[in-house]
Amino acid sequence: MNRRGCVFCAVVARQAEASIAYEDETVVAFMDLNPVTRGHLLVVPRVHAVGLEDLDKATSSHVWSVGHDLARALRRSSLGCEGINVFLCDGEAAFQTVFHFHLHVIPRYADDGWDFRAESPQRERSLLDSDARAIRDAIASTH
């Protein structure tokens, strides 16, 4: 189902211009219009889904599988990348700006200037255990 006004749905439907690197019946992968680095790709499901919660497991798995294949292709390409980041922004608080699920596959180059390291203090074991318990409880409630 496509959403009116969604730029990625427009790309999938060929109603918006895009430089497509790969496509199949489930996904379209195209060059990011505002790339972090040269070769930055987006893997987008053809079906409109805002985030992970809206995406079925089979489609999600396929997006990640294609992302893996594209990362390998980037490594082997003439672009000369030295590393890869696979990045997902799921929700506004996680920096999602286009609300159609998409996976970033970003080639990295020495001194490319992109950095997102944060200073993360070590968390106490009791708090980690409590967080793990909350996640286990959520998993159990979905089965």
PyMOL commands that set and color helices and strands:
alter all, ss='L'
color gray80, all
select helices_A, chain A and resi 7-12+52-54+57-76+92-94+125-141
alter helices_A, ss='H'
color red, helices_A
select strands_A, chain A and resi 20-23+27-31+41-45+83-88+103-108
alter strands_A, ss='S'
color yellow, strands_A
deselect
rebuild
show_as cartoon
